């Protein structure tokens, strides 16, 4: 192949599309109505024929844009591997106007590409099961050398086995593994990792120091972005299915963490520090993909996360702020199209600070979470987002600089691309003294980090005491990656500093160094006030150090570390998970398809008159629509079919109509029926609702769950028939179906994603168990006596939440026990119970000077499993007591009159909760009650 085979060469072949501004927040461009913040512009900079279905992008040092471009092939990934048809394009902007003029094919015949990175003159493309290294050795801009840089060893139908690679500021390559297919890798510590879980891996560019960074129960970790200090953030799908409207999101991916949905089958073999770590941003069914943390300040996005969302047709912005030892995120929509065929897959930063967004078009339907209808003829494009009135950056890539003689001052250059390139250019032993004398900044840290030897390590250790916290954070990351034992003393000092993020990083570094002298200071750093990330870092550090002699099992942290070591030692051997084969392909019945189309066309004529209010009533009517007998819709329903809470964000009206009338035409991911034949000939069918280490659980449409041991399975195959039967259009009138579609189409998340939600329980959400209630002037009074079983009156608030804060004020007129009860449940079954007793608990005669936090396993009546946490505190009668009870991860915190008491229970992570407030005898007054549901 030569340049003559390029798909386009001159500007005349690309019509530059000019944006027509309709209002401050709307731009008409190329058939789209884009919503974007005031002060920003969007421009189409590459379209067919220069690109057709762009997926991922990366610039080289000269400003040439390399793009993975799909052929439109929608076969499952293993089939594509046998007949690779995708390619890498090379786009050039000849005149520097920001619009690309020329496109040539750099490499072709690639499997499904899921990432691209350019480093040291080579192009790396993640295409499961490999990361390919492509080189142009003769300068004709065509790859003539192709080698497998990394072999993932597995490829599953959806191709989730590989995403990346990405390069961190530490110089390592990072990539993501999903799909739950078994993989075996020899890590740098000599251990052979055998795992089916999701992971982030990293290695040096030469392939050495292969490490596992995090572990997950999610199916599809996708995009990585990095802060200047080396912190990692991960986007992906199926992170959390614990509540209505949850699914995809963003993680703060800290070293050694376990994340994602609870998945015993793949997570059991992996030691964890006490459960799954929290999700940074909940995004619902967004299908997030590419993500970047801008370095340039030109767009006002520096330090934020900018993310493409395939399903929701938008680019979202996530403003990060420090929160304990981690961060919190404020989510908002940044760019959004009104066209259902707009599917952004990647966003990157250009040297001038503008952002490029790749829209891949509508070809993709491999395990597609929306419709099963591929539209390979609907092509994509690349867009540029800029600030209005922004001034051109002079020589943004520093191409006019003499890179044969790089200067240390370039590390502080305001042009991020120049500073980034200078890191690699200056990373030589001869520059160590000059780097030591330079103004401390993260770029200096990362330059020294790339230099091997003790002189560079010593220089990094000096920066552990730098004034700027970001420099210290980067330096800690560096000593951790090098496992610099001489950094033990300064790292120990960091453990006593006020900054919880630096304490977390110091604990992480001490664990990697592995010196037993760190055990005592790590234990001293531990407290009940730690957030889950700091707690994880300390426990994981103690686990990596492995000094059990100085870590008594009776210590709360010691107990967890001993459990982790036992998990290592028992070498869990799970039954071989059966391959679930795809549904048998049937030749489409053209006559049947034509009949379905005619029926959909008939019903579609009623859609414009659909009424959302009538649709809401119909959806909640179990007898008429039957929606909530199998589906979740907010607080209502059952999680069996797809979650409908925000279904309108990812499905068009036509999609919704098709799914209602012909459900087998577009079966959503993870909602395919599995047909199992056992070795003794038994047939079991249903939705796969749960997996453990050795068995799967299949649910029928009526909710009957049957379990099958893996070792008993002879054959397992997905069905192409939905669990939801056809014929709803025979039960409902066309007008009613239109109402239902209208209601579901309006079911969308707020522009800011899932954020904290303040709820004041309504009358309909409140019920009284025993006793009587009255409400006057905002004060609720409940009165009653304890019965023979020891139970008094309770007000029950039927509001579901997983993490959040219940706040209220209460008062009693005489000494008596007051209790807040929090019940946990999963799939409608009780899992645990948490009670906070103010002034006594059953069994100790209502002791007035004691507050008790009690937890017990609610799935059994054996109260002997209860754990009591007792604290000295007296809430005097006749006074209002301001109270807040917060559940976060495995931790419960009780604040009463500015006093804080905490306890932990792993059960808290596992379920959805509801709560009740009760008293022992007499009257209890409450006011100002509200629930703040966390993300």
C-alpha positions, 0 to 999 in steps of 0.5 A: 500500500502507498500514499496513492491509496489515500482516501482524500488529499485536498481541502476541496474534498472537505466542506468546512461546516460553519456553525449557525448560532440560534441562541446563546445555548444552541448551535445548528451544525451539520444536521445537529442542534448542539446545546453548549454553554454560552461562550463556547463554539463548536466546529466540524473539522473532519468529516467524510471522506476524510473520516467515516466512523472515527473512534479514538484519536491521538496527536503526535509531536508534530500535530498530526492526528491519528484516528482509529476508524471503523469499517462498520463491521458489527460482528462479535469481536471474536469473529472480527478477529478472524477477518480484521477490517478496521484501520488507522488514519493519519489526518493533517492540517496543512494550513494551520486553520484547525480544520484537517485537509488531508487523510491517508491510511496509516494501517489497515486490517486491524481487529476492533480498535479500542484505544490509540496512543503515540509514543516515541515514534510508534503507534499503539492500538488496543484491539482485543486481545492485543495491544499492537505496536505499529511503526513506519520505518521508511518514512512514507507515513504507512505502518510497515512493522506490526508487533504484539506489545501485549497479549491479553490472552482472551477475547469475549463476544463484546470485545470488552477485554481491552481498552487503551493504552493510555500514558500516565504522567509517570511514563507508564502505559495503562490499559483496562481489562474487562469481560470476565474471561480468564486471563493469566499474566506473569506480574513483575513481582513474580506472581502469576495472576489468574483472574476473570475480574476487571482490572487496570494494568500498567507497565513501562513502555518497554513492557517491564514492571507489569502490575495490576492497579485495581480490581473490579466486578464491572464488565467494561472499564473503558477510559482513563484520565490522569491528574498532573499529580498522577491520580487516575480516573476511570470511566466505564459501564455496569459499575453499580446496579444497586439502585434504580437509575444506576449503572455507569460512572466514573471512579477515582481509581486508587492503587489496590482498590476493588470497585464495580458491582458486587460480583462474587464469581470474579471477585472472590479470589481477590483479597480486598480491604473490606468491600467495594470502594465508592463511585465518584460520579453516577451516570446511569445508562450513559455508556461513558467512553473517552475521558480527558483532564485538560491541562490548558486553561483556555477553556476554563476546564483545567483540572476537570474531567471531560467525558464522552457519553455514547448513549446520552449523545453528550459530552459531560463535565465533572468539576472535581473538588477535594473530599477527604482523602479522595475527591467529589464531582459536580456533574453537568452537561457540556455539549449535547446533540438532539440527534439520536445518531450522535454517538461521541466516543472520544475527547482529547485536548489539542495543543491550543487548549481546544477539545476534539470530540469524535462522533463515531456515527451509528454503525455500532451495535455490538452488545449495544445497550440501546437498539439492535439496529445498526446504521453503518450508512450514518457516518461520523465526524470530528468536532472542535470545541473552543472558547469564543474570542480566544486568541491563537496560541503562538507555536502551541507545540513548540515546533520552533524550539531547538529540541536538540538542546532542551531547556529546564525552563521549558518544564514551566512553559504555559504551553502544556504540550511543550512542558509534557514533551520537555519531560521526556527530552530532559530525563537524563542523568546530566540534567539532575543538578539543573532539575534540582535547582529548578522551581519545584513543580510536578513536571520536575518530579516526573522528569526526575522520575524517568531517570534511573539511579540513586541521584534521581531518587535522592532528588525526588526524596527532597521534593517530599517536603516541598511547599506545594502539595501537588509536588509532594503528591507527585513525589510520593507517587514516584517513590512508590513506583520505584519502591524507594526504601530510603523514603521510609522516614519522610513518608512516615512523617507525611502520615501525621500531616493534616492533608488526608490525600497526602496521608493516603498516598503516603500509606500507599507508598509505604505498602509498596516499599514493604518495610515492617517499620511502617506498621506501627505508624500506619496503625497510629494513623488509623482512626474511626474517622477515616473515609473509605479511601484512606482506610483502604490505603492503610489496610492495603499497605499493611497487607502488602507489608505482610508483617503479621507478627506486629499486627495482632489479629485482634486489632480491627485492621489486623483482622481484615489483613489476616482475612486478606492473607487467608484469601491468598493462601487458600488459593480459591479454585472456582468451578470452570465458568461455562461459556454462554454461547450466543443465540443461534442465528436464524435467517430473518423472516422478511415477511414477518419483518415487513408485518412488524414494520407496518404495525409499528408505522400504524402505532407511530401515528399515535405518538404525537398525541401521547400524554405523559401523565396518563402514561405514568398512571398506566406504567404503575398499573400492574394489571394493565401495563405490567411494566413494574412487575418486571422493571424498575421505574424509580422507587417502583417495580422489580429489577428483572427486565431493564431499568426504566428509570432513565430509559428516555435518555438512551432510547428514541420514541421509535426504539421504545415503541419497538421494545414495547410491541416487539420486545425480542427485536431489541433485547438489552444487554444483560437481559437475554434469557439463558437456556441451560441444559444440565448433564442429566438432561434438565433444562433451566431457562431464565435471566441470569440474575446472580453468580457466585463462585460455583453456580448461576441463578436464573429467574423466570418471568414470574420471579422464580429463581433456580440455581445451577452449579457450573459443574453440572452444566452441559450447555448454556446458550443465550436466547433470541427471544425476550423474557417479555412476551409479545402482544402488549399492543393487543392488551392496550389501545394505540392511544395508551401505548402512545401515552406509555412511550411519552412517559418513558421518553420523558424519563431522563436524568437531570443534566447534572447526572445523579447528585445528592437529592434532598427528600422530605417524605410525603404522607404517602411514603409514611405509615404508623406501626402501633400507637397514634400520630398527630402533626401540628406546626411541623412537629410530628408526635407519636404516642404509644406503649411498649407491647409484650414483645418489647416493641413500641410505636414506630413511624415508618418512612418508605423511602429507598436509599443506598448511601445518604443522611437522615437528619431530624430533631427529636424531643421526649418529655421523660427518660425513655429509649428512642430508636432509629431503625434502618432496614436493608434489603436486596431483591426484596429480601432482608439482608441486615438491620441497623439500629441507633438507640438513644438512651438505652437498648433492649436488654440493659433496661433503657440506660439513659447515659448510653448511645448504641449503634447495633447491627445484625444480619437481617436475613436470619432471626438469629439475633446472636449475630448482632454487634453492639457499639456502645458510647457514653452519651445522655440525651436529656428529656425536654430538649430538642436533639439535632441528629443526623445519621449517615451511611457511606460505604461500610460506615455509619456515622451518628451526629447528635448535638455536634457529637459524632459516633461511628461504627462499621458493617460490611452489610451496609454496602450491599443493599437498599435501605429504608428507615423508621423512627420509634420510641419506647413508651409515652410521646416522641416529638420529631421535626425537620426530618429529611433524607439526603440521598447520596450519589 
